[in-house]
Amino acid sequence: MRKKQKQKIVLPPELPPEVPDDEIQVSDEDLQFVDQNRDYAGFVSNLDTKSITKHVTRVADVKDDALESMYERRLRKKSADKDKEEDEVEVDPVDALPVKTLDGKLYYRTVPSAAKKSETEATAASEDNGTATPMVKLTKAEKRAKQKKLRKEAKKQVKETAQSDEVRQAPQSEVLDEVKKELTAEEANEKKKYRLAELGTALLVDPESNIKSLREMLQIAKDGDHSIVILGLKSLLAVFKDILPGYRIRLPTEKEQQMLVSKAVKKTRLYESTLLTAYKAFVQKLIALEEQAVYKRVAMRCICTLLEAVPHFNFRDNLLVAVVKGISSQDDVVRKLCCATVKSLFEHEGKHGGEATVEAVKMIAELVKVHNCQLHPDSIDVFMSLSFDEDLGKPESSEVDNKTKMKNSKKKRKLVEPNKLPASENKRSRQEIISKTREEVKADYKAASFAQDVAERRRMQSDTLSAVFQTFFRILKHAMQSLASSMGESFSLPLLAPCLNGIGKFSHIIDLDFMADLMNYLRKLAGAGSQKNDSHHLTVSERLQCCIVAFKVMKNNLEALNVDLQEFFVQLYGLILEYRPGRDKGEVLAEALKIMLCDDRQHDTQRAAAFVKRLATFSLSFGSAESMAALVTLRHLLHKNAKCRNLLENDAGGGSVSGGIAKYNPYATDPGLSGALASVLWELNLLTKHYHPAVSTMASSISTMNTVGNQVSHSNISPQQAFVQLSHEHESFIPASNTKKTSNKRKKGCRLSFPISSASKDELMTLADENAVRNKLSEHFLILDNIVENERLRTELYCTNMSLKLCEQYRKQKKRIR
Amino acid sequence: MRPLDENETTQVFEKLFKFVGSNLKNIVENPSHEGPDPNPGRYCFRLQKNRVYYVSESLVKRATNIKRENLVSLGTQIGKFTKTGKFQLTIQSLNLLAANAKHKVWLKPTSEMSFLYGNNVLKGGLGRITENINPNDGVVVFSMSDMPLGFGVAAKSTQDCRKMDPNGIVVIHQADIGEYLRMEDEL
C-alpha cells in the first residue's frame, strides 16, 4: 500500500566542502602507512570518481525545475535555522529537556531573545514541524495526540511570550526556565494521562489487535512521577482485570511451536504470549513497588484485586506470597485489604478449584511458625471463613465400603468365571468390549467436564485441615511454653483468642487422637492463672474461652464418649469469683455459663448446688446485667435439679439431703466439696429489693418456685441474651425516685433526684450540672463527717460521765466506810 | 480396739489414695461435730478384730469404756485386713469414698442391675465418665441420678475407652451395694 503513495523525495546529502588539492597536506606517517600497505590502500587509486558523483547527485523521478526549487528550499531552511539559532539563546539541556518529534528530530528548548520575534518564530517553528514530518499514515489516535501536542506547544509558546513580555529577560530567564519546566511537566503528565486513557479503552474494545499497547502502558508506568506511576498501575489493573481469560495460559512447547498451524492459532499464540509477558512484567513491578512505602497501599490494592478477580491465572503464587505477607502488616489499611482478599479466596472456592486455599493456608502456617506466634489476630481470624465438607472426618467408611465391594466383586468374578468358560467366548469378548468402551466414555466425560474429582477435593481439604490444626496446636504450645517459662516477664498471646474460636468452630472434624492432647492443653491453660504468683497468667476472659472451647469440643464428639469435664467445672467455679466487670468481658462469662451449666444435661447434685449458691452470691455483687445472667442460669439449674430446691427452704444444715458434708464452705475451690446443699439462698431475699425491676421480679419468682409450681411459664432466655439486654448500652428505664421513702433524716440535705431518661451515658454527664453535683456531694460528706465527729464526742462524753459517776460512788462508799 | 500401726496405716492410706487422690486430706482432717464438745474433734482410724473403722475422736473416747470382746463395731467400717495381712476396702466405705472421689463413672439405667449383681461395667453401659482416668485407678460407680452404687478399678484410660467396642470392660467390679443383700452374712 505504501509503495503506491507518494514517496518521500530525498535530496542527496550535501557534499562536504570542497577543499582545493593544494591545501591538502598529508602527514608523513600517513605516507609511510600507505607505502607499507600498498595492497590494502591500493584500491583508492582505482576509484571511478565520476560515476560515483553521478550516482550520488542524481535524484529519482524529479524534473529539473522541481529539483531546483527543492534545492532552494533546502537552502532557505538552512538559513532560517541559522537565523533562529542566532536570535535565540539555546537552553542547556540540563535545565529543560528537548522535545523529540515523531520524525526523530530533537528540538531543544530555546529562550526567545526578542519578544516580538518569538511569535512569528513560533508559528514558523510549528510550520516547520508540520512539513518536516514524513508523510506516513498516522492512526487517528496518534494524529489526535500529535495535534493536541501541537496545540499545546503553541499555547505554551504564547504563554511564554506573554510572560516574557512582562518580565525582564536576562536575570529572569532562569525563573522562566523553572516555570516552563513545571508547565512542561504538567503538560507532559496531562499528555500521559490522555495516552493511558486512550490505550486502555483501545485495549478493552479490541484486546487482540491492540495487545502491543500494553507494553507502552507499562512504559508509562515506569515514569518518575508518583502520580503518573499510580495512575498507570491503576489503569493497567483495570485493563488486566477485564482482559485476562478464564483459563491458565500455557505457553506452547518447542515441539508445538515447530508444528505447522493455522493463522488463527498463530494469532492466538502471539496474543497469549504478549499478554503473558506483559502480565508478568506488571506483577513483578507490583511486587517490587510494594516494598517502597510510597506505593505500598496502591500496589497492595492492585495485588489484592488481581488475586480476587483471577485466582486461577498464572503467577497466582507470587501474588499469594505478597498477600499473605501483608496479612500481618502494621498498616491497618493494608492488613484489612489482605484479610478481605484471603477470606474471599476461601469463600469462593469455585473460582480456583481449591488449590489456592491449600497454598494460602500452608503459607499462613509458615508465617506463624516464622514469627513465633507474634502476629496480629486478624491473620488467624481468616481461618474462620474456611469451610469443609461435612463428612471429612469419616473417610474410613467409604474406604471400607470400597474394600468390601472389591472383595465381593472379586469373589463373584471368581465364581462366575469358571462357570462361563465353557460358554461362548464371543459373548465374553463382546462384554469386554462394551465395558471397555464404557470406561473410555467415562474417562472422556471426566476430562471434559470441569467438575472436580471427589477424591481430589477430599485430599485438598484434608491437607488444608491438617495445616490449620497444625497452626492451632503451635499457637497453643507456644502459649503453654510462655506460661511455663517466663517468670515475671510480660508476654503477649495475641493469637490465642482467634485460635480458640477456630478450634471451637472446627471441633467436630478433629481427629480423636488429637483430642486428648487438645484437652490436656486446654486444661493447663485454663488453670494457668490460678496460681498465686501474679507474674504470669492468662486473663479471665481467655481462661473462660478455654473452658468454653473444651465444652464445645466435647459436645461435638458426643458419640465417641460422654466425658464429664470435672477440671473445667472447678476452673469455672473459681473464675466466677475472679470476674471483674470492667476488666473482663461479660459476654464471655455469659456464654460460659450457658454452655457449661444450662446446656449440660446431667449434673452432680452437690456441684449444681454449689454453682447455685455461688451464682447467687455473684449476682449480689455486680451490676444488673451480670446479675440477670446469673439469675437466669440459677433458675435453670434449680429447674433441672429438683434436689437443689431445698436451698430455697429455710433449712440450714440441709437436713437429710445435704450429702456428706454438713457445713457450707464458701471458699472451697471444688464445687463438689463445698457442701452447698447445707446452705440457704438468703441472697434472693435481698435481690427482690434490687433497683432494677427485672432483676427483682426474677428473684422473687425464683424464691417462690417451690410453692407456686410450674404454672407460670418462664421465658427461656439464655444468660447471654439477658446480659445483653441489661448491659449499659441499653440502659432504658427510670428507677422510681424513692426520695420520699428515705426516712433517714440525716441524709435530708443530699437528696439527688436523678430521673435517668433514655438519654445515653454521655448526655447524662452533660445534663447534670457538675458544679451542682459537686456542691451536693460536698454537703453530704460534710454532714457525714459531722455525724462521725458528733458520735465520737458523745462517746467521750459518756466515758467521762461514767468515770465521774464512778468517782462519786467511790467517794460515797468511802464515806460510808468511814 | 487399737490404733493402726505404721505398716497398716500406709496400706490403708494407699488404698484410699487410689480412690480419692488429694482429697485424702479432707478425709483425715474432717472436723466432726458429734459429741457434746463445742470444739470439733477429728476423725481417726481404729482397728478392731481385723476390721478398720473410721471414727470420730469423741466416739473413740466413749468406746474405750466397752470391753474388747463385747465391742462389735464403732463408727463406719471402711475395710478389713485379710489373713495374709493385705488390706481390702469393703462396701461400707462407699459413702466416704463417694463424697471425695476423684474418678467417677455413671451407669445407664439399663446396666445398673447388672453391676448390682456383681458384674463388671461394660462400655455399652457407660453413661458418663470423668476424664483423666488412668488404668488401675480407683473408680466410684454412680447411677444416672447420682446415687453411689459401688466402686471398682479402671481397666482402661478414658482415651482408650473412646475407641473401645461396646463390649469391652471399663471398670472391674470390687464392691457394690447389692452385697448388703447377697453377702449379708459375710459383712
Interface residues (C-beta under 8 A of the other chain):
Chain A: L512 M515 A516 M519 A560 L561 N562 V563 D564 L565 Q566 E567 Q602 D604 T605 G659 G660 I661 A662 K663 L673
Chain B: N23 N26 H33 N95 L96 A98 A99 N100 K102 K104 W106 L126 G127 R128 I129 T130 E131 N132 M144 D146 T158 Q159 C161 R162 K163
